[in-house]
């Protein structure tokens, strides 16, 4: 049964990672009403913060033996 839990966790990690590292920055860049440099700043900041959060979450999942 543990391989099923690992597979589900892996799929969720990939989905959340895609959402946070691809979809959200793209959405930020397509918002109208701000200058391009402001949108790039926010998209880059969101990407780096999301990357750190994912790194932290993966370490926690590893410690709890879910990955």
C-alpha positions as CSV (number, residue, x, y, z in Angstrom):
1,X,0.0,0.0,0.0
2,X,2.9,2.4,0.5
3,X,3.7,2.6,-3.2
4,X,0.1,3.9,-3.8
5,X,0.6,6.6,-1.2
6,X,4.0,7.5,-2.8
7,X,2.5,7.6,-6.3
8,X,-0.4,9.9,-5.1
9,X,2.1,12.1,-3.3
10,X,4.3,12.3,-6.4
11,X,1.4,13.3,-8.7
12,X,0.3,16.0,-6.2
13,X,3.9,17.3,-6.0
14,X,4.2,17.5,-9.7
15,X,0.8,19.3,-10.1
16,X,1.5,21.8,-7.3
17,X,5.0,22.5,-8.7
18,X,3.6,23.1,-12.2
19,X,1.0,25.4,-10.9
20,X,3.4,27.4,-8.7
21,X,6.4,27.5,-11.1
22,X,4.7,27.8,-14.5
23,X,1.1,28.8,-14.4
24,X,1.2,31.6,-11.7
25,X,4.2,33.5,-13.1
26,X,2.6,33.3,-16.6
27,X,-0.7,34.6,-15.2
28,X,1.2,37.5,-13.4
29,X,2.9,38.4,-16.7
30,X,-0.4,38.5,-18.5
31,X,-2.1,40.9,-16.1
32,X,-2.8,44.3,-17.6
33,X,-2.5,47.6,-15.9
34,X,1.1,47.4,-14.7
35,X,4.4,48.1,-16.4
36,X,6.3,45.1,-17.8
37,X,9.2,45.6,-15.3
38,X,6.8,45.5,-12.4
39,X,5.2,42.3,-13.7
40,X,8.5,40.7,-14.3
41,X,9.6,41.6,-10.8
42,X,6.5,40.0,-9.2
43,X,6.7,36.9,-11.4
44,X,10.4,36.4,-10.6
45,X,9.8,36.9,-6.9
46,X,6.9,34.5,-6.9
47,X,8.9,31.9,-8.7
48,X,11.8,32.1,-6.3
49,X,9.6,32.0,-3.2
50,X,7.6,29.1,-4.6
51,X,10.8,27.3,-5.4
52,X,12.0,27.7,-1.8
53,X,8.6,26.5,-0.5
54,X,8.6,23.5,-2.7
55,X,12.1,22.7,-1.6
56,X,11.0,22.9,2.0
57,X,7.9,20.9,1.4
58,X,9.8,18.1,-0.3
59,X,12.3,17.9,2.6
60,X,9.4,17.6,5.0
61,X,7.7,14.9,2.9
62,X,11.0,13.0,2.8
63,X,11.4,13.3,6.6
64,X,7.9,11.9,7.1
65,X,8.6,9.0,4.7
66,X,5.9,10.1,2.2
67,X,8.4,10.2,-0.7
